[in-house]
Amino acid sequence: MSDPGSQPDVPPEAWAGVHRGPLREGEWVRLVDSKGRRHNFCLEAGKRFFSNRGHLEHDELIGREEGFTVTSSGGGEYLVFRPLLSEFVVSMPRGAAVVYPKDSAQIIAMADVFPGAHVVEAGVGSGALTCSLLRAVGPHGRVLSFERREEFAEVARRNVTQFFGTKDDHGHPAWELRLGDLAEELPASGERCDRLILDMLAPWECLEAAASALLPGGILCAYVATTTQLSRTVESIRVHGGFTEPQAWESLVRDWHVEGLAVRPGHAMIGHTAFLVTARRMAPGQRPPMKRRRPAPGAYGPDYTGPRPPGVPVELPEE
């Protein structure tokens, strides 16, 4: 078996955001103590890491292969690894709420984000989904992000640079971040894209912009938090007519406690974070076949005020 330290590093031109081999100055590391508490920091020669269990010298970590245990001056033991992308995004500084790894993974898979793809996203939030999109499209793809709020854009820029950046803080070559409203800026830019991700309060307001930018066969994916947003998004896509029947779902993640014969669901669970909606762009002038199934009784009753599919009559309240 070859010495793992002899393996070459990941080529910089891959823009993977990870390294092989010994830990080096300027890299971020993740320390986990015996109680599962996590600490992330950048390695700098001559500096110390402090906790309630004393301190550690950065120099004790630099030059060692990741995956070791180190003891602080106060007797605390820490496991040392480079942070995974899924670990980085849940612990990085936040301007807005992050897209959790379970949802990022679903977006990458179900929106079929591929190497070389041109992806548009709005809004950028804290940059969590952006990191996953950039990892998926690679240096030969393109991710164009729109964000209305400058303070959120700045946090996202720092986080993406931290994960992918080089020592001179150059950003990812496939990423462009623009300040502005996608509904206004995207049509004016004339951009065309393969995938379009909407992470915002009212994605239905951007459907016309999305339809004009998406190539035929491209995928629209909306990330919404509430059932009212979900309903309005799905019905707006249906009424638009330029997309296939939208698909809506959510993913739930439950860990398990496994200890001898004590095997049971864990007490902690990442339950609802958001709903995801996907639909494919039809060719210009084409419409999908109309649904033959009748709506459930009361689905579009007198209390319903959202978009109404073609052929569904307005139900009047009973007198």
N, C-alpha and C positions, 0 to 999 in steps of 0.2 A: 504494500500500500504506500502511495506517495505521501510525502510530508505535506499537510494542508497549507503550511506556510509557503510552499514553493509554487502554489497555484497563482497564475497571473491575475491581476486586478481586473475588474470589469472595465472594458474600454470606455474612456471618457465620452467618446462619440455616441455611445449607446444611450446616454442620459437616463440611466436607470435609477439614480438617486441612492445607489448602494455601492459598497466596496467589499472586496475580499482582502484577506491577509491581516497583518497586525494593525491594531488601532493606531491612528496617527493624529498628530496635532491638527486642530481645525475641524475634526469630525465630531458629530454628536453621538453620545452614548446614553444608554438607558440602564439605570441601576434599580433593582427591585430588592426590597428587604424581606425578612422572614414573614412579615405580616402582609405582604403584597403591595406595600406602598412604593410608588414609582417616582423616580427622579430623572429628569433629562437635562443634560448640559453639554456644552461644547468643550472639548479638551484643549487646554492651553498650558503649555510648559510653564512650570513654576507656580501654578495656581493650586488652590485647595477647594475641595467640596466639603461643605459643612452641613451637618444634620444634628438631630437630637441625640445621636449616638457618636458624637465626635466628628473628626474630619478624615478626609482621604487626600493624598497628594495626587494631582493629575499625572505626575511623572510616574506613579506606580502603575498606571493604566496604559499609558502611551507605550507602544512597542509590543504589547502582548496580544495574543490571539483572543478574539472575543469568545465568550462562553466560559468564563472563569468566575470564581468567588473570591472576593477581597474583604478584608476585615478592617474596620475603621479604628481610629485611636481609642474609641469608647467601647470597643468590642462588638459593634454591629456588623453583621455579615450581609454582603450585597452580591447579587448575581449581576454580571456585567455583559451586556450584548449591545450591538448596534440596534437602534429602533427599527422595527418593521414599519412600512407605510401605514398599516392599519393601527399601529400603536402611536405613530407620530401624529396622525390627524385628530385623535381623541385627546391628546395632551398639549397640542400646540396652542399658542395665544389665539384668542377668538375676538372677532369684531361682531360677527353674527353667528347664529347657531350653525354647527357643522353638519354636513351630510355624513351619517354614520357609515362605517365600512360595510355593514350588511346591505345598505341601500346602494352605496357606490358599486358594490360587486354586482347587484341586480341590474343597475343601469348599464354597466359595461357589457354584461352578458345579454340582457334582453333588448337593449338598443343596438346590439351588435357593433360596438365600437372597435374598429380594426386598425392595424398598423397602416399609416398613411392616410387615414381618414381626415376629412375636414369637419371639425365639430364646432358648433356655436353654443355657448352657454350663457344664461342670464338668470339670476345674478350670481356673482362669484362668491358672496358670503365671506368665509374666512379662508377659502382656497382648498378645502378638503377634497371636494369632488374634482377640482381642477388638477390636483396631483394625480388622481387616478386616471383621469382622461389623458393627461400628458404621458403617463406610463403606458397607456393602451395605444395611443396613436404613434408614439415613437418620434424620433427626431425628423422623420420625413413626412409626418402628418402636420396638422395645424389645429390649434385650439384658440378660438377667438372668444374672449369673455367680455361681457358687458356688465357694468355695475353702476347703479345710480349714485351711491353714496361714496364719497372720496375716502372717508375714514375706513370703510370696509375694504375698499380697493387697496389701501395702503397695507392693512393687516394681511390681506391675501398675498400681496406682492412679497412681503417679508417671509411669509410661511413657505410659499413656493420656492423662493430663492434659497431659503434655509435647507429645504429638502433636496433640491436639484442643483443649487448654485455651486460654482467653483470658488476658489480662493479670492478671485477678483470680483465675485458677486455678479457675474454675468447671468442673466436669466436664461430660461429654457428657450432654445432657438425656435421651437414650434409654438410658442405662446405669445399672444398679444392681448393686452388688457386695455379696454377702452371705457372711459367714463361716459355714461349717458343711458338713455332709455332705449332698450332694444326695439320697441315698437316704432320709434322714430328713426333711430340711427341705422338699423339694419337695412330697411328698404332703400334709404338714401345711399348706402355704401355700395349697393349692387352685388354684395357677397352672395355666393351660392355654396351650399354645404351638403354633406351627407347625413349628418345627424344634428339635431337641435334639442338642447336640454333646457327646460324652463323650471327654475327653482325660485318662485316668486309668489306673492299673495294672490295675484289675479292673472294667471297664465292665459285665460281666454281673451284678454285684451291684446295679446301678441299673436293670435292665430293668423291674421292676414299677413303680418310680417314673416311668420314662420312659413306660410304657404308659398310666399314669393321667393324665399331663400332656399327652401329644401328642393333638392333634385328629385325627379320622379323615382319612387322606390325608397327615398330617404325616410328616416324615422324621426318622429317627434316624440319626446319623452317629457312628461310633466311630473314634478315632485311637489305634492301638496300635503298639508298637515291635517286638514279637517274634512269631515264628511260633506259639509256645504260646499267647500272648494272643489272636492272631488266631483260632486254632482254637476256643478256649473261647468267644470272643465270638460267632463265627458259629453254632456249634452251640447255644449258649444262646438265641440269637434264634430259631433254627428250632424248638427245643423249646417255647419260650414260646407260639407259635401265634397271637399277635396281630399279627404283622408279616408282610410279604411275604418271599419268599426273599431272604436277604441277599446283597449283591454285595460282593466284596472285590477290592482292587487296590492297586498302588503306582505312583508316578510317578518316573521317573529323568530327570535333566536332564544333558545333556552339551554343553559348549560346543565350538566349532570354531575352529581356527587357520586364518585365511585371509590369505595373503600372496603375491600373484602366483600362481605355479603350485604353491606349497607350501600345499595345502589338505588338512587332516587333522583328525581328532578332537583336541580339547585334552587335555593330560595331566591336568588337574584335572577332576573330575566330582562333581556332587552325586548320589551314588547313593542307597542306601537310607536313609531317615530314619524312615519309619513306614508301616504299612498303614492303609488306610481301608476302612471297612465301612459300607454304607448299607442301609436297609430302610424301607419305608413302613408306617405304622400302619393296620391294618384297622379297619373300623367295629366298634362294640361287639357282641360275640357272633358275629362273622364270623371264619372261618379261611380261609387261602389253600388252593388245591388242593394235594394231596399230590404230591410229586415222583414221577414214574413211573420215572425212571432208577434202575437199581440202583447201590448204592455200589461203588466200585472194590474189588477183592479186597484184604482186609486193612485197609481203611480204618477199620473198627470192630472190629478183631481183639482178641485177649485182652490186648494191651498198652495198648489205648485205655481211658482212665478218665474221659473227659469226658461231657457230656450226650449222650444217644443219641436220634436221631430216632424218632418212632413207627414201629413195624413192623420196626425193625432188631433182629434177635436178638442176644443176647450170645453171642459165640464163645468156647468153652472152649479152654484150651491143650491142645495134643496131648500125650498121655501117652508 
